[in-house]
Amino acid sequence: MIRVSGVTKHFDKFRVLDEMNINVPKGTIYGLIGPNGAGKTTVINHITGMLKPECGTIAIAGEPVFENEKVKQRVLSIADDWFYFSTATIREMAKFYESIYKGFSRERYEAIKGIFDIDEKRQIRKLSKGMKKQVAFWLSLSAMPDVLILDEPLDGLDPVMRKQVLNLVIADVADREMTVLVSSHNLRELEDICDWVGIIHKGRMIIEKPLDDLKGSVQKYQLVMDEEFAKELEEDEDILHISKTGSVYSIIVRGTAAETEPRMKKLSSVLCERISLTLEEVFIYELGGLGYDFKSIIV
């Protein structure tokens, strides 16, 4: 559905995107993650057509995005600094959305209105940050987009409303095969909703996989073994991290459970336990393997 191929972008002499590639399948929720400065917002601004790539291509459903009104009719974006007219009420912004998005549904607008329970006659600028985010989702989902782009979309929402908003998004993915690209630092939240994950670093895509495959590609073991075995493992490029607490070693190793477990069991006849990793841990250890400095938080 969304295909970014070999996109490069400089700001002055700094290369923000370096031959970036992203492939988002139709009807999926794709989590785009990376450290600060990795290029997440810049690539999102290219996908929405706000920026023109210096080289490479960006297409949605096979059509180029930049200056393509037909494609932009199908794409909605919600950023942390979501735009609205400074004096507009919710009702006035709804009329504006209805005038520019042909798929805008009054029926959907009224249905979501009942969920959020915000007076549509209120000026948006007088609402709290969390209520403004609710309005952003209210109007965007009422436009019935084929593609929804979210950049840190849930900041300011309380836990109950975060769940409500995510349920609305997931329902559109299930019912209409809407495609969602979401960038967030809340990896625990992404882990609950994403089908696919892409990890970017220094403007390049380093890993892009279905979430289950990504989590299955790195394993964590706790085991008791001789110190000489630990020293040998430190030289292995598949070992991402080794630490020791008392007599128990914690080892992070790249590979599937089927590939790594027999090897780990050979190292210890006393204790060898495999522990499930979270998306956050996979992210930390993968970037640690690229030299990203996590010394203060890897334990």
HELIX and SHEET records of a PDB file:
HELIX    1   1 LYS A   40  ILE A   47  1                                   8    
HELIX    2   2 GLU A   69  LYS A   72  1                                   4    
HELIX    3   3 ILE A   90  ILE A  100  1                                  11    
HELIX    4   4 ARG A  106  PHE A  116  1                                  11    
HELIX    5   5 ILE A  124  LYS A  126  5                                   3    
HELIX    6   6 LYS A  129  SER A  142  1                                  14    
HELIX    7   7 PRO A  159  ARG A  176  1                                  18    
HELIX    8   8 LEU A  187  ILE A  193  1                                   7    
HELIX    9   9 LEU A  211  LYS A  215  1                                   5    
HELIX   10  10 GLU A  227  LEU A  233  1                                   7    
HELIX   11  11 ALA A  257  LEU A  267  1                                  11    
HELIX   12  12 LEU A  279  GLY A  289  1                                  11    
SHEET    1   A 4 PHE A  14  VAL A  24  0                                        
SHEET    2   A 4 ILE A   2  PHE A  11 -1                                        
SHEET    3   A 4 CYS A  55  ILE A  60 -1                                        
SHEET    4   A 4 GLU A  63  PRO A  64 -1                                        
SHEET    1   B 6 VAL A  75  ILE A  78  0                                        
SHEET    2   B 6 VAL A 147  ASP A 151  1                                        
SHEET    3   B 6 THR A 179  SER A 183  1                                        
SHEET    4   B 6 ILE A  29  ILE A  33  1                                        
SHEET    5   B 6 TRP A 196  HIS A 201  1                                        
SHEET    6   B 6 ARG A 204  PRO A 210 -1                                        
SHEET    1   C 4 ILE A 239  THR A 245  0                                        
SHEET    2   C 4 VAL A 248  ARG A 254 -1                                        
SHEET    3   C 4 VAL A 218  LEU A 223 -1                                        
SHEET    4   C 4 CYS A 272  ILE A 275 -1                                        
END                                                                             
